[in-house]
Structure formats: C-alpha cells, structure tokens
C-alpha cells in the first residue's frame, strides 16, 4: 500500500515521534510510506520514509491508498491535497486544550467529518464515538529501543526525580509535580529535579521550584540516557493527555513512576504504576523512594507491563488498523465540504 502521513510543523515532540515510529513499522511491513511535513525533515530522529516539505513545494505524488492526517489542522490540508482516501490518527482530542479554546468551533467542525480514525488509546476512540459518531481502531506507540534499563540496587540517598513537559501547557500539570517535590523535601527527602521540555525554563517555573537540571529540546537518545539514571518519574498530566509517552518510556527504562489518574494512564500503565489524584503525588513518591523493596518491585512490574508495547506487538495492530481505515475510507462519500485547492491549508 501507498500511505502518506500529513504533519504540521515537525517540531521535536512525542506526537511526531510516534508518527515516525509508525511509518517505520509500516515500511518494515512492506508498505510505501511518505511523510508530508510543514517544514524541512527534522534531524532529531532517524526518518526512513520519503519526506516532502509541503510548505515549500507542492507534493507531486501518485494516488495514495490512504492519507493520514495527524493533527486537527492537517485534516483540512489532507483534503485540499486530494491525494487519496482520508483517515485521521488521533493522539489526543485538541478540543479539550485550554490554549485552543478560541478555535474550538473549527476543531469540532473537522472532527464532525466521519473519517476512519486510529487512536493511541481506547478512551479516545470511545470519546470520538460518543461525541462525533466516528469509528476507530487503537494503534498505540511502540517501545523505543533507546529506552532500556540500567542495573540498580535501589534509589539514591539524594534521588533524581524526572518531570517531563512544558510548564506553561496546562495539560501537563507541571506545578502539581513541583509542589510534590517541595513536600518531599519538607519531609526530609533531599530529592533533585530533572526537567525535560522543548521550551526554555521560564521565570514562573523558576519561582515555583528551580530544577537542579533542565534539558531543553534534546533528542530522544539523550533523554533515554538521562532518564535511565533517574530514580522516579512523575507524570501529573490532566485528563486531556492522550497517551503519556514519558510514562511508557520510564517503565521501559525500569524507572518507577507515579502518574495522574486520568483516562489514558490505566491503559499505558497496565496496573503497574500508582495512579493518584494531584494531592497524592508526594505520598506515593515517598513510599517508593523510602522503600528499596517497593522501589525494586515497581521497577520490575513497570518493565513487564511496558512489554505490551513492543514493536512486534504493536505492528500487527497498526497494520490491521491501516487496512481497516483504507477499506472504510474508500467506501464512504467525501466526509467534508469541498475545499478549493486555492484555500489556505491551515
């Protein structure tokens, strides 16, 4: 099959990483994959699929068996390009994000299109079915082999706590994790904070709790090396978090974690990670960091649960989902109003 993914700007983030991983799995299956990105091919990850920068050139491709939009704005772009039947890969419903409230009407309009949808987690499929009448299949992220464990006996006396995400993005809930660290220190646990983000450290974050180390826009290989040396990961995301890739990467690295009890985390954690309300992060973290036995057990349980996402487990689900989407997309009428080719794709 000829399959094309349509991306917005290919910035360094987990959502784009998953798309590149899926493209690789499809290529290994024998499919011909092209990625259309609104910008040049990124260098932070190996991308084997053909790349076309549609911001600088008009894509000249043969008829595709399936065109997969990957963000709400790219649904319109994919329709405008008219390269083949349309599907949607949803990694989180953008209509729930605070910073996108001004364009909620536009988001709901494209989600009302009855296009077959692949989702990274089951709860998203249920949301789209109930709210927009869409049919879907689950195609989760595969484990990244860069994320692997290091041998450890127990947590350090001065443990490193990893907290991923953009402080200013409300969906990531970073202030909840920083407040948990403040409480841990007040209880006498001299923990250190490692922050990962794609934006610079802000004065607002520094005022709340200055990190001991701050990594900005570093590639996955460096994240993997640094994460496996940590003692704990906190994922305080809000309900709008579509998957929570750092949680899976911590589990694969045998780094114990505490995560928010939101719709996506039971699927990711597989029952191997404490899921708590915002006020429960500090207590759950203390239990893991002060008991070598509990910490070791969490390492092993998390690692075992992460194996559900090995590439050899994910690939058949992805391939089946793509074939299902192709058949459904080819059998239904155009799901959207006609878009003139001269329209702005965004």
C-alpha positions, 0 to 999 in steps of 0.5 A: 500500500501507498500511505502518506502521513500529513504533519504540521510543523515537525517540531521535536515532540512525542506526537511526531515521534510516534508518527515516525515510529509508525511509518517505520513499522509500516515500511518494515511491513512492506508498505510505501510510506511518505511523510508530508511535513510543514517544514524541512525533515527534522534531524532529531530522529532517524526518518526512513520514509520519503519526506516532502516539505509541503510548505515549500513545494507542492507534493507531486505524488501518485494516488495514495491508498490512504492519507493520514492526517495527524493533527486537527489542522492537517485534516483540512490540508489532507483534503485540499491535497486530494491525494487519496482516501482520508483517515485521521490518527488521533493522539489526543482530542485538541478540543479539550486544550485550554490554549485552543479554546478560541478555535474550538468551533473549527476543531469540532467542525473537522472532527464532525467529518466521519473519517476512519480514525486510529487512536493511541488509546481506547478512551479516545476512540470511545470519546470520538464515538460518543461525541462525533459518531466516528469509528476507530481502531487503537494503534498505540506507540511502540517501545523505543529501543533507546529506552532500556534499563540500567542495573540498580540496587535501589534509589539514591540517598539524594534521588533524581526525580524526572518531570517531563513537559512544558510548564506553561501547557496546562495539560501537563500539570507541571506545578502539581509535580513541583509542589510534590517535590517541595513536600518531599523535601519538607519531609526530609527527602533531599530529592533533585529535579530533572526537567525535560521540555522543548521550551526554555525554563521560564521565570514562573517555573523558576519561582515555583521550584528551580530544577537542579537540571533542565534539558531543553529540546534534546533528542530522544537518545539523550533523554533515554540516557538521562532518564535511565539514571533517574530514580522516579518519574512523575507524570501529573498530566490532566485528563486531556493527555492522550497517551503519556509517552514519558510514562511508557518510556520510564517503565521501559527504562525500569524507572518507577513512576507515579502518574495522574489518574486520568483516562489514558494512564490505566491503559499505558500503565497496565496496573503497574504504576500508582495512579493518584489524584494531584494531592497524592503525588508526594505520598506515593513518591515517598513510599517508593523512594523510602522503600528499596523493596517497593522501589525494586518491585515497581521497577520490575512490574513497570518493565513487564507491563511496558512489554505490551508495547513492543514493536512486534506487538504493536505492528500487527495492530497498526497494520490491521488498523491501516487496512481497516481505515483504507477499506472504510475510507474508500467506501464512504462519500467525501466526509467534508465540504469541498475545499478549493485547492486555492484555500489556505491549508491551515 
